[in-house]
Amino acid sequence: MLVMRCLNRALRSGSYCRIEASIVGRIAVKPIVQRLSCRLHSTEWRVDTIERHFVQVGNEIKGLKRQLSNVWLRDSCRCPQCVQPTGQSSVDLSTLDLNVEAQSVQLNGDHLRITWSDGHRSEYSVTALNSAFEATSSKTPLTLWSQQHWQKHPLPTVPFQGYLTDDSVLKAALRHLLQYGFLLINQVPSTAAATQQVAERISFIQETFFGRLWEFTSNRAYNDSAYTTEAIGPHTDNAYLYNQAGLQVFHVLSHDGEGGKSQVVDGFYCANLLKSTRPDEFRIITQTPVTYSYTDNERRNYYSYSAPLIEFDAATQTLTKIRYNYIDRVPLVHADVERTRQLYQALQSFMRLINDPNHHVWMQLAPDEVFIVDNFRALHGRSNFTGKRVVCGAYLPRDDWLSKARGFGLL
């Protein structure tokens, strides 16, 4: 009788649903309570079921059902006991009850309240909880491109003054970098100071053994092909470093000769093409490390790092990085003969895609243009040149430029 009176009161209240395990009885009437919970809600979200290890919520309008793990919910509590004033977590996973159960669940609109078997009480926004399931989807979708795309669309470009002074222009610039993997900034003064302004508008500069803000010409000042007049094919920089640069900034300050065009290739487009046409070779490349090295005896620089050429997150089915520099690559580690042959075949297939002229975009950078590339995605190169060509540039750390993009709501 007590159970029926409770259920009748719930039916009459209509707008507010409460499922109380201590009153209703978990074994005998839980299926009835589950059905009632679906009918009691006039809001978008509803509580469907309460099980030992999860609470299931649903949204008919969006066609969603979410099984929310109890231990995940308990760990996600944002009350003052669970989160420090700094915003950092106070939850100690070593003592968290992994079998914690929901003793009481209340849902009013978007507001979810749970009393746990350990006595703790938590409050959540169901919409915020649901967003955790969609966190792997970027707010700025990638546009994978080949040369054909840019025959129909203008290259991603923003003006220098707006970029420096208007946050909406900076946001547009970061969106271009996320979406396409490269960016042009025009109307830039032909000075190293202006190059530095462009770089530091996004983040602090990532210093390497090349310096903080570097300037190079064909004087062989470093043991690197950039300091020559030779053509350089598509590549990413710092492949021999663990902490590879996130963005690379180029600014041609002057050039009194011919040639020296800049080149960019969408590495993700080529990797995706390999995945769809040669899946076995794609798998080999993503699972086999390639070693890159840089040696400068004069400066006693000896760098080396090994990682797969294509980094792929199997859980989210997303490409995360292209790490390739054909100049800095060392011979592959020899496995058995057949495995070695398969790896070379896979690398050759990918490099043919990278070197396909239909996948290239070429630009003759003017002295008032800055060229920025995502060093985790876009491969860059240049044609050979004559005369003196002076280029200023810098590296920016990936974590920090993505932090800036996240602050604008782009990630």
N, C-alpha and C positions, 0 to 999 in steps of 0.2 A: 504493500500500500504506500509506503514511504517513497518507493521508487516511482510509482505511478503519479503521485502528487508532484514530485519533482519534474517529471516529464511534462505533465499538464501545465505547470507554471512556465516551463520553457516554451511550450507551444504558444501560450497566450502572450508571452513577452515579444516574440517575433523578431525584434530588431537586434537583440543581443544574445549571442550563443555562448553557453558555458557548458563544458563537459567536465564533470568533477568525478574523478575515479573513486574517491573516498565515499561519495554518496551513491553513485549509480551502481557500482559493482562491476569490476572489470571483466568478469568471465560471462556471467549470465546475460547481461543486457547490452554489452558493448556494440554488437551489430545493430541493435535498434538505435542506440545513440548515434552511431555513425550515419545512419540514414537520416535521422532527424537533423543532424548537423548540416547536412547538405541542403535541407529545405528551409532551415531557419535563417539563412543568410540572404539578405537582399543586396549585399555589397558584392564587389567583384570577387574577392577572395573568400574561401570557405575552408573549414577543417573537414577533411574527408574521413581520416582514420587516425587512431592513436595506437601504435604498436609498441612492443617492448623496446625496440631500438630506433624507432623513428616516428615522426609525425608527418602525415601526408596532408598537404594543402592543395587546393585546386582553384582554377580560375576559368569559368565557362566562357567568358568573353574572349579571353586570349587563347583558350583551348589548351591550358597548361595543367599538368599535375606534377607536383614536386614532392619527393620523399626527402624530408629533412632529417638527417641523422641526429639522434639525441646528443651524442658526444660532440658533434660539430656545432650544434646549436648552443650547447653549454659553453664550449670554447669561444663562441662568437658573441657571448654576452658583453655588452658595452656599459654596464653599470659601473658606478664609482669603485665598487669592490674588485671589479675585474679589469679596469683600465685606470692607469695612473693619470694624474693631472697633465702629464706630458703627452698623453695619447698612446703611451706604450702599454703593452699587456702586463697584467699582474698574475695571469693564470699560469700555474706551475703544472706542466703536463705530467711530471713525475708522480703527482699526487691526485690527478684528475681521475674520477671514477669513470672508467670506460664503459661501464654498464649502467650509467645513470638513466633513470626513467622519468618520464613526464607524469607527475601526479595530478596536475590540474592544468588544463589548457583553456584559455579564453581568447576569443577573437572578436574584436569590434572594429568593423571597417578594415583598415590596414594595420591595426594595432594588435599584436599578438603578445599575450602574457602566458608565461609558463612557470609553474612551481615544480621544482625538481625533487627527486627522491633524496638528495643530499641537503634539502632544506632551502636551497638558494632559489631566488625569484628573478626571472629575467623578462625583459620587455624588448620587442623587436618591431621593426617595420617589415611586413611581409614582402613589400615591393623591393626593399633593400636586400632581403634574404634571397629573393629570386634573382636579383642582378648578379649574385655570385655565380650562378649557373651560366651566365652570359659574359663573364669577365674576360674570357679568352677572345671574344669578338671585339676587334678594334673599332673605336668610334670613327676612325678614318680608314675606310677600306683601301686596300692597295689597288692600284691600277698597273697591271703587268703590261709592258709595252714592247713593241719592236719599232723599227724605223717607220713602218706604215702608219702607226698611230700619230706620229708627229707631222706627217704629211697633211693631216686633217685638223690638227690642233696646234696652237701656239706653244712654244716652250714655256715652262713655268718660270715666270719672271716677276720681280717686285722692284720698285724704285728705292734707291738708297736713302733719301731723306725720310720718306714714309716709314721705311724699315727701322730707322734709328729712333723716330719720335712718336710713331703711332703703333700702339699695341695690336690694333686690328691688322695692320700690314705685317707685323712680326708673326702673328697667328697664321696669316695666309702663307707666309714663307715656310713655317714649320709644317703646315698642312701639305704643301707641295713636297717637302722632303719626305714626309711619311707616305704620301700617295705615290710619288714617282721615283723617289730615291735621288733626286738631284734638283738644283735650283740655280737660277741666274739672278743676280742683282745688278741693275744698270745704274748709270749716272753716278758712278763712284769716283771720287778723286784718285788720281794715279799716284798714290803715296802709300808707304807702308803703314802710316798712322791710320789711314782709312781702312786698310785691310784689318788692322787690329780692332777698329771700331766694329766692323762687320762681325768678326769672330766673337768678341766679348759681349755683343748684344745678345748672344745665345747663351754662352757660359764662359767660364774661365778656360784658358788655353791649356791643352795637355802637352806638357814639355817632354821631348825625347832627346836622344843624343844629337839630333839635328839642331836643337835649340828650342826656344819658345816660339818666337815668330821668325820663321826662316825665310831666307832670300837666296835664290840660286840662279846661276847661269851656267854656261857650258865651260866652266873653268876647272872641272874635276876636283873641286875642293873636298868632296867626299867620295868615297869608294862606292859610287852609286850611279846608275845609268841616267838618272834625272839631271846630273851635272855634265851631260854631253849634248851633242846636237842630234843624236840618233833617234830614230822612231822608237816608241815604246808601245807595245801592244796592250790590250785590255788587262787590267790587273787590279787588285786591292793593295793598299799600303800596309806596312807593318805585319805582314803575314808571319814573320819570325818572332813577333812579340805576343806574349800571353794577353797583355792589356792592349789589344789592338785599338787604334783610334776609331772613334765613332763617326765623326764627320771630318772631311778634308776640305780646306778652303784654299782656292787658287785665285791669284790676282796677277795678271800679266801687266807689269808696270811699264814696260817698254819693249820694243822689238824693231830693229832697223833692217831686218832681212825679210825673207819669204818662208812660207811653210809654218810649222808649229801649230797646226790645228789641234784642238782638243776633242777628245772622243769619249763617249759614254755608252755603256751597254747595261741593260737591265739583267743582272745575274739571276734574279728570281724568275724572270720570264724564261730564260734559257734552262734553268733548273726544272721548272715546271714542265717545260716542253720535253726534257729528257725523261722525267717521271712518267709522262703520259705515253711516250713512244718507246722507251727502253727501260721499263720498270726494274728489271734485274740489274742493269748497269747503274741506275739511280741508287738502288739499295747498296750495291758494292761501294759506291763513292761515299755514301753517308755513313758507312760503317768502318771505313778504312782510313787511318790517319796518314797524312802526307806531311813530310818534314820540310821546313823552310829555315834558311840560315842567313845571317849577315856577318861578314868578317871585315874588320878594318884593323890591320896590325899596327898601323901608325898610331891610331887612337886607342888601341887595345880594346876594341869593341868586338865581342863574340856572342852573338845572339842566335838562339835556335828555339823553335817551337814546332810541335806536331799536333795536327788536328785534321779531321775530315775536311775535304774541300767544300762540301755542302753540308751544312748542319741543319737537321730536320727534326722537329718535335713530333714524335710519333703519336703522342697523346692528343695533341690538338691538330695534328695533320697540317702543320704550318712550317714554312721555311723560316729559319732564324738567322742564318749567316752564310755568306760566300767568302771563303778565305782562299785566295789564289793569287800567286805571283810567279809566273813561269820563269822569271829570271832568278828568283831566290829559292826555287824548289831544288832540293837535292834528290839524287836517285832514290827510288822507292826501296823500302826494306824488302829483301827477296824472300818470298814465301816459297811454297812448292811451285813448280814450273807453270802448271795450269792456272793456279790462283793468280800468279804474277801476270800472266798473259791476260787474264780476264780484267784485272785492275787497269792495266795499260789500255786495254780496249775501251773500258768505261771512261777513263780520263780523256782519251782521244775523242770519243763521241761528244763529251761535254765541251771540250775546247773547240771542236768544229762548230758547235752552236754559238759559242762565245765569239769566234772569229768570222762568223757568217756576216757579210756586209749588210744583209737585210735586217740585221739586229742592231746596227750601229747608228748613232747620231753624231755628226761632226759639227763643230762650231769653230769659227775663227774669232777668238775672244779679242775684243777691243780693250784698250787700256782703261776704259771706264766700266768694265764688267768684272764681277766676281762670280766665280763658278764654285758651287758647294756640292759635294757628293756624299751620299750615305755609304761609308766604307764597309758596312756590313751587307750591302745589297748591290750597289752599282760598281761596275768595273770601269776604270778610266784609262785613257792612253793619250798619245799624241803622235803627230806625224813628225818626220825629221824637218830640220829648218836650217836656214843660213843666217849669218849675221849674229848680232848680240841680242839675246832674248832674256830679259830679267823677270823672274816670277817671284812674287812674295806669297806666303801662305802660312797656314797653321793647322794644327790638329785640335779637335774638340772631343772630350770624353763622351762616350755613348750614354752613360747613366745620366749625365747632366743635361744633355740636349733633350733626352726623352723626358726628364723631369720638367723642363720648361714646357714641352708640348703637353704633358699631363696637367700642368697648371692652367693651360688654356682649354682644358676639357677635350683634347684631341685624342687622348688614349683612355 
